[in-house]
C-alpha cells in the first residue's frame, strides 16, 4: 500500500458505522461498481455501489478496503490512495456514518481474475453512465464524480486523480 492512511475527518461523536469504499478505476477510465443484492434487510438493496464495507474494530480504513476487496472480489489491492472522507447523519434515525473513499486502479488482467463473492453483479461504467443509473448509492456516486471531475472542480489542488 503506497498510501496507508485515509483523510482525517474528526467528528464530534464516534460514528455509529465506519466504512471504507473503493473507487475502482480501470486503465480506460471506467469504474467498476457492484450491484447490491435485492434483500430488504441490507442497506440500499438493488442499488449500484462501490465495493467496500465496515471497518473491523481497531482496523484502519486503508487496511479495511484492502481486506474488503480481497473478500468481495479476490483482488489484492497493492496501491490504495485516499480520495475523500464523508460524514453523514441519516434521518429519521439519528445514525452517524463516517466513510473513507479510496482510489484503487486495476488492470484488464486483474479484472478478468476477479471473482465476485458478494452482491448480485458487477459492471464497468463511465462517470456519465454511473450518473445516469436510476439506482446508485448517492455518496458512492459523489466519490466517482469527485474522482472523474476533481481536477476541473478543484484546479488549485495538485491532483485528485491518482490513476
TAURJO-V251123 format. One record per backbone hydrogen bond with DSSP energy under -1.0 kcal/mol. CO is the residue of the C=O (numbers start at 1). NH is the residue of the N-H. Records with the same first field share a line. If there is no record, write none. Layout:
CO->NH ; NH
This chain:
17->98
18->55
19->100
20->53
21->102
22->24
23->104
24->32
25->106
26->29
30->26
31->125
33->123
34->49
35->120 ; 121
37->39 ; 46
39->42
47->36
48->137
49->34
51->22
53->20
56->59
60->64
61->65
62->66
63->67
64->68
65->69
66->70
67->71
68->72
69->73 ; 75
70->74
72->117
73->115
81->103
84->101
86->99
88->97
90->95
93->95
95->90
96->16 ; 17
97->88
98->19
99->86
100->21
101->83 ; 84
102->23
103->81
104->25
107->111
108->112
109->113
111->114
121->35
123->33
125->31
126->130
127->131
128->132
130->133
135->48
137->141
138->142
139->143
140->144
141->145
142->146
143->147
144->148
145->149
146->150
149->153
150->154
154->157
